[in-house]
Amino acid sequence: MRILITNDDGINATGLDVLLGIAQEVAGPDGEVWTVAPAFEQSGVGHCISYTHPTMIAKMGERRFAAEGSPADCVMAGIHDVMKDCRPDLVLSGVNRGNNSGENTLYSGTIGGAMEAALQGLPAIALSQFYGPGNVGRNDEYEAATVHGAALVRDLLEKGDWSDRAGYRIFYSINFPALPAAEVKGRAVCAQGFRPGTRFSVQPTRAPNGRRFLWVQGGPQDIATGPGTDVQANIDGYISVTPMRADLTAHDALDALRAAIA
């Protein structure tokens, strides 16, 4: 098996090293793991692509490349340039430093990388590590992902829905709870949640030279989102697994809208 890995935290991120280990375990001794990751951190870029300017790419080592672009750029670079003669069988994105549950999903470059792979017709999984009191400051903040990641990826490859019958292929988002590996309670298949009252916002600040800048800041991450949702599962100590598609249509609203404006 040939696996392409990427992330949004950058080529030197600890989470990418964790993902490399997961991918090597899944690929097996006869497999190949290729890395194409952003040269610099790209958190929060979503599914952005560098459509209006070229992306510089550099070889950093054996099967290891850094691109000056987004995770989606990296996936396209991997598929159409770096691995053009040996197309990957699977794309993994992560392991993100912080959760991509709830509304974070919509901003996430980690999700954007997996989404691009799915749009390119490839199986794809995004992996993210929730941060909280249970793991922040420990020797291995990614322990839950490190210990449980490979087995879950293998199970998804064997038992997940990888068809493209609906046009937009399914891809998967995994979020590991903020706990040591031994305290993880299990797995939960969940819908994407929504943290009520939580919004991204901006905080103004003034630089020493007098210029005014805005820093983007998020809201609380430990807000309950109700049974059957990813945030709630993570808070309750479970690994959340969410099937996703790059289809933004509100299908539940179609019939009412047709009736109203037809």
C-alpha positions as a Python dict, from the first residue, in 0.01 Angstrom:
ca = {
    (1, 'M'): (0, 0, 0),
    (2, 'R'): (116, 352, -87),
    (3, 'I'): (3, 622, 155),
    (4, 'L'): (34, 998, 113),
    (5, 'I'): (35, 1201, 435),
    (6, 'T'): (-7, 1573, 491),
    (7, 'N'): (-117, 1814, 765),
    (8, 'D'): (-188, 2181, 832),
    (9, 'D'): (54, 2232, 1123),
    (10, 'G'): (356, 2218, 892),
    (11, 'I'): (635, 1985, 788),
    (12, 'N'): (808, 2004, 1128),
    (13, 'A'): (500, 1942, 1344),
    (14, 'T'): (504, 1667, 1607),
    (15, 'G'): (164, 1547, 1491),
    (16, 'L'): (303, 1475, 1145),
    (17, 'D'): (565, 1246, 1301),
    (18, 'V'): (282, 1070, 1485),
    (19, 'L'): (93, 1030, 1157),
    (20, 'L'): (404, 894, 987),
    (21, 'G'): (419, 618, 1247),
    (22, 'I'): (50, 540, 1201),
    (23, 'A'): (87, 533, 823),
    (24, 'Q'): (393, 309, 834),
    (25, 'E'): (206, 63, 1053),
    (26, 'V'): (-93, 61, 817),
    (27, 'A'): (121, 39, 502),
    (28, 'G'): (320, -255, 637),
    (29, 'P'): (680, -356, 566),
    (30, 'D'): (623, -373, 191),
    (31, 'G'): (435, -44, 170),
    (32, 'E'): (543, 314, 107),
    (33, 'V'): (465, 633, 295),
    (34, 'W'): (514, 963, 115),
    (35, 'T'): (497, 1302, 287),
    (36, 'V'): (395, 1627, 120),
    (37, 'A'): (324, 1885, 390),
    (38, 'P'): (313, 2265, 414),
    (39, 'A'): (649, 2434, 458),
    (40, 'F'): (487, 2660, 719),
    (41, 'E'): (183, 2628, 944),
    (42, 'Q'): (-147, 2651, 756),
    (43, 'S'): (-399, 2610, 1038),
    (44, 'G'): (-742, 2753, 963),
    (45, 'V'): (-709, 2767, 585),
    (46, 'G'): (-988, 2515, 529),
    (47, 'H'): (-1003, 2382, 173),
    (48, 'C'): (-809, 2679, 32),
    (49, 'I'): (-604, 2621, -284),
    (50, 'S'): (-334, 2849, -426),
    (51, 'Y'): (-524, 2921, -746),
    (52, 'T'): (-372, 3260, -823),
    (53, 'H'): (-3, 3193, -761),
    (54, 'P'): (238, 2900, -802),
    (55, 'T'): (340, 2670, -517),
    (56, 'M'): (711, 2609, -456),
    (57, 'I'): (795, 2252, -357),
    (58, 'A'): (1124, 2116, -221),
    (59, 'K'): (1251, 1767, -148),
    (60, 'M'): (1346, 1737, 218),
    (61, 'G'): (1444, 1371, 225),
    (62, 'E'): (1350, 1028, 96),
    (63, 'R'): (976, 1045, 6),
    (64, 'R'): (950, 1371, 204),
    (65, 'F'): (855, 1705, 46),
    (66, 'A'): (758, 2051, 171),
    (67, 'A'): (532, 2279, -31),
    (68, 'E'): (467, 2650, 20),
    (69, 'G'): (93, 2607, 12),
    (70, 'S'): (-216, 2475, 187),
    (71, 'P'): (-290, 2112, 277),
    (72, 'A'): (-514, 2088, -30),
    (73, 'D'): (-224, 2219, -241),
    (74, 'C'): (-2, 1953, -85),
    (75, 'V'): (-246, 1676, -172),
    (76, 'M'): (-267, 1793, -532),
    (77, 'A'): (113, 1820, -546),
    (78, 'G'): (145, 1468, -408),
    (79, 'I'): (-104, 1314, -649),
    (80, 'H'): (-14, 1501, -969),
    (81, 'D'): (357, 1566, -925),
    (82, 'V'): (546, 1383, -648),
    (83, 'M'): (354, 1055, -691),
    (84, 'K'): (232, 1097, -1047),
    (85, 'D'): (385, 762, -1148),
    (86, 'C'): (272, 579, -833),
    (87, 'R'): (-68, 718, -730),
    (88, 'P'): (-142, 674, -357),
    (89, 'D'): (-395, 421, -235),
    (90, 'L'): (-484, 630, 72),
    (91, 'V'): (-440, 987, 194),
    (92, 'L'): (-408, 1065, 565),
    (93, 'S'): (-415, 1421, 701),
    (94, 'G'): (-301, 1519, 1052),
    (95, 'V'): (-250, 1443, 1328),
    (96, 'N'): (-377, 1793, 1403),
    (97, 'R'): (-274, 1969, 1723),
    (98, 'G'): (-621, 2037, 1856),
    (99, 'N'): (-968, 1911, 1775),
    (100, 'N'): (-1147, 1941, 1445),
    (101, 'S'): (-1486, 1860, 1594),
    (102, 'G'): (-1798, 2071, 1563),
    (103, 'E'): (-1772, 2402, 1378),
    (104, 'N'): (-1390, 2373, 1378),
    (105, 'T'): (-1439, 2127, 1094),
    (106, 'L'): (-1534, 2407, 858),
    (107, 'Y'): (-1213, 2604, 917),
    (108, 'S'): (-973, 2312, 933),
    (109, 'G'): (-686, 2273, 689),
    (110, 'T'): (-654, 1914, 812),
    (111, 'I'): (-1008, 1847, 694),
    (112, 'G'): (-934, 2043, 376),
    (113, 'G'): (-650, 1806, 287),
    (114, 'A'): (-869, 1498, 329),
    (115, 'M'): (-1153, 1666, 139),
    (116, 'E'): (-927, 1739, -157),
    (117, 'A'): (-812, 1376, -166),
    (118, 'A'): (-1176, 1264, -175),
    (119, 'L'): (-1250, 1508, -458),
    (120, 'Q'): (-951, 1356, -641),
    (121, 'G'): (-1117, 1014, -608),
    (122, 'L'): (-901, 873, -329),
    (123, 'P'): (-985, 724, 12),
    (124, 'A'): (-901, 984, 276),
    (125, 'I'): (-905, 1020, 654),
    (126, 'A'): (-837, 1327, 869),
    (127, 'L'): (-702, 1271, 1222),
    (128, 'S'): (-701, 1527, 1505),
    (129, 'Q'): (-599, 1521, 1871),
    (130, 'F'): (-825, 1706, 2117),
    (131, 'Y'): (-632, 1912, 2373),
    (132, 'G'): (-744, 1952, 2732),
    (133, 'P'): (-651, 1894, 3098),
    (134, 'G'): (-623, 1520, 3039),
    (135, 'N'): (-327, 1544, 2803),
    (136, 'V'): (-181, 1895, 2793),
    (137, 'G'): (157, 1899, 2966),
    (138, 'R'): (202, 1521, 2956),
    (139, 'N'): (516, 1370, 2808),
    (140, 'D'): (316, 1250, 2506),
    (141, 'E'): (18, 1473, 2432),
    (142, 'Y'): (-59, 1262, 2123),
    (143, 'E'): (-62, 930, 2307),
    (144, 'A'): (-428, 856, 2233),
    (145, 'A'): (-371, 906, 1862),
    (146, 'T'): (-41, 717, 1865),
    (147, 'V'): (-181, 410, 2037),
    (148, 'H'): (-527, 390, 1877),
    (149, 'G'): (-470, 547, 1535),
    (150, 'A'): (-344, 262, 1318),
    (151, 'A'): (-606, 8, 1430),
    (152, 'L'): (-888, 253, 1363),
    (153, 'V'): (-755, 345, 1019),
    (154, 'R'): (-728, -24, 930),
    (155, 'D'): (-1087, -85, 1048),
    (156, 'L'): (-1214, 207, 841),
    (157, 'L'): (-1030, 81, 534),
    (158, 'E'): (-1188, -262, 578),
    (159, 'K'): (-1539, -167, 692),
    (160, 'G'): (-1597, 195, 587),
    (161, 'D'): (-1800, 311, 288),
    (162, 'W'): (-1554, 410, 16),
    (163, 'S'): (-1799, 417, -274),
    (164, 'D'): (-1857, 717, -497),
    (165, 'R'): (-2217, 635, -583),
    (166, 'A'): (-2334, 978, -461),
    (167, 'G'): (-2078, 1167, -671),
    (168, 'Y'): (-1902, 1324, -375),
    (169, 'R'): (-1696, 1051, -211),
    (170, 'I'): (-1718, 993, 162),
    (171, 'F'): (-1410, 1075, 367),
    (172, 'Y'): (-1369, 1039, 742),
    (173, 'S'): (-1280, 1267, 1030),
    (174, 'I'): (-1134, 1111, 1346),
    (175, 'N'): (-1094, 1307, 1670),
    (176, 'F'): (-907, 1156, 1965),
    (177, 'P'): (-1012, 1269, 2314),
    (178, 'A'): (-782, 1463, 2546),
    (179, 'L'): (-691, 1158, 2752),
    (180, 'P'): (-404, 913, 2799),
    (181, 'A'): (-448, 615, 2568),
    (182, 'A'): (-542, 376, 2850),
    (183, 'E'): (-831, 600, 2957),
    (184, 'V'): (-999, 618, 2615),
    (185, 'K'): (-1343, 458, 2654),
    (186, 'G'): (-1387, 340, 2297),
    (187, 'R'): (-1509, 460, 1959),
    (188, 'A'): (-1828, 646, 1866),
    (189, 'V'): (-1964, 706, 1517),
    (190, 'C'): (-2102, 1060, 1534),
    (191, 'A'): (-2246, 1349, 1343),
    (192, 'Q'): (-2067, 1683, 1333),
    (193, 'G'): (-2172, 1882, 1638),
    (194, 'F'): (-2220, 2254, 1696),
    (195, 'R'): (-2105, 2438, 2007),
    (196, 'P'): (-2388, 2682, 2092),
    (197, 'G'): (-2274, 3033, 2162),
    (198, 'T'): (-1918, 2965, 2049),
    (199, 'R'): (-1781, 3177, 1764),
    (200, 'F'): (-1449, 3270, 1614),
    (201, 'S'): (-1386, 3640, 1659),
    (202, 'V'): (-1109, 3899, 1635),
    (203, 'Q'): (-909, 4074, 1907),
    (204, 'P'): (-763, 4412, 1808),
    (205, 'T'): (-412, 4503, 1918),
    (206, 'R'): (-169, 4784, 1842),
    (207, 'A'): (192, 4716, 1743),
    (208, 'P'): (485, 4919, 1883),
    (209, 'N'): (496, 5114, 1557),
    (210, 'G'): (136, 5225, 1610),
    (211, 'R'): (-22, 5009, 1343),
    (212, 'R'): (-345, 4831, 1430),
    (213, 'F'): (-379, 4454, 1385),
    (214, 'L'): (-650, 4195, 1448),
    (215, 'W'): (-581, 3852, 1598),
    (216, 'V'): (-832, 3575, 1526),
    (217, 'Q'): (-935, 3389, 1840),
    (218, 'G'): (-1163, 3096, 1908),
    (219, 'G'): (-1414, 3024, 2181),
    (220, 'P'): (-1440, 2756, 2451),
    (221, 'Q'): (-1387, 2402, 2321),
    (222, 'D'): (-1551, 2205, 2603),
    (223, 'I'): (-1911, 2304, 2525),
    (224, 'A'): (-2157, 2012, 2519),
    (225, 'T'): (-2313, 1946, 2180),
    (226, 'G'): (-2557, 1669, 2265),
    (227, 'P'): (-2574, 1291, 2220),
    (228, 'G'): (-2449, 1146, 1894),
    (229, 'T'): (-2216, 1434, 1808),
    (230, 'D'): (-1838, 1448, 1781),
    (231, 'V'): (-1762, 1715, 2041),
    (232, 'Q'): (-1976, 1538, 2299),
    (233, 'A'): (-1811, 1204, 2230),
    (234, 'N'): (-1465, 1358, 2272),
    (235, 'I'): (-1563, 1531, 2596),
    (236, 'D'): (-1705, 1200, 2724),
    (237, 'G'): (-1377, 1021, 2651),
    (238, 'Y'): (-1450, 853, 2318),
    (239, 'I'): (-1278, 865, 1981),
    (240, 'S'): (-1525, 1020, 1738),
    (241, 'V'): (-1552, 898, 1379),
    (242, 'T'): (-1756, 1112, 1141),
    (243, 'P'): (-1829, 1029, 775),
    (244, 'M'): (-1825, 1346, 563),
    (245, 'R'): (-1885, 1465, 208),
    (246, 'A'): (-1787, 1785, 29),
    (247, 'D'): (-2155, 1857, -41),
    (248, 'L'): (-2284, 2173, 128),
    (249, 'T'): (-2643, 2132, 9),
    (250, 'A'): (-2902, 2150, 287),
    (251, 'H'): (-3096, 1851, 153),
    (252, 'D'): (-3354, 1871, 432),
    (253, 'A'): (-3454, 2220, 311),
    (254, 'L'): (-3494, 2145, -60),
    (255, 'D'): (-3859, 2037, -67),
    (256, 'A'): (-3983, 2324, 146),
    (257, 'L'): (-3792, 2576, -63),
    (258, 'R'): (-3927, 2429, -387),
    (259, 'A'): (-4281, 2454, -253),
    (260, 'A'): (-4225, 2811, -137),
    (261, 'I'): (-4072, 2963, -450),
    (262, 'A'): (-4168, 2732, -736),
}
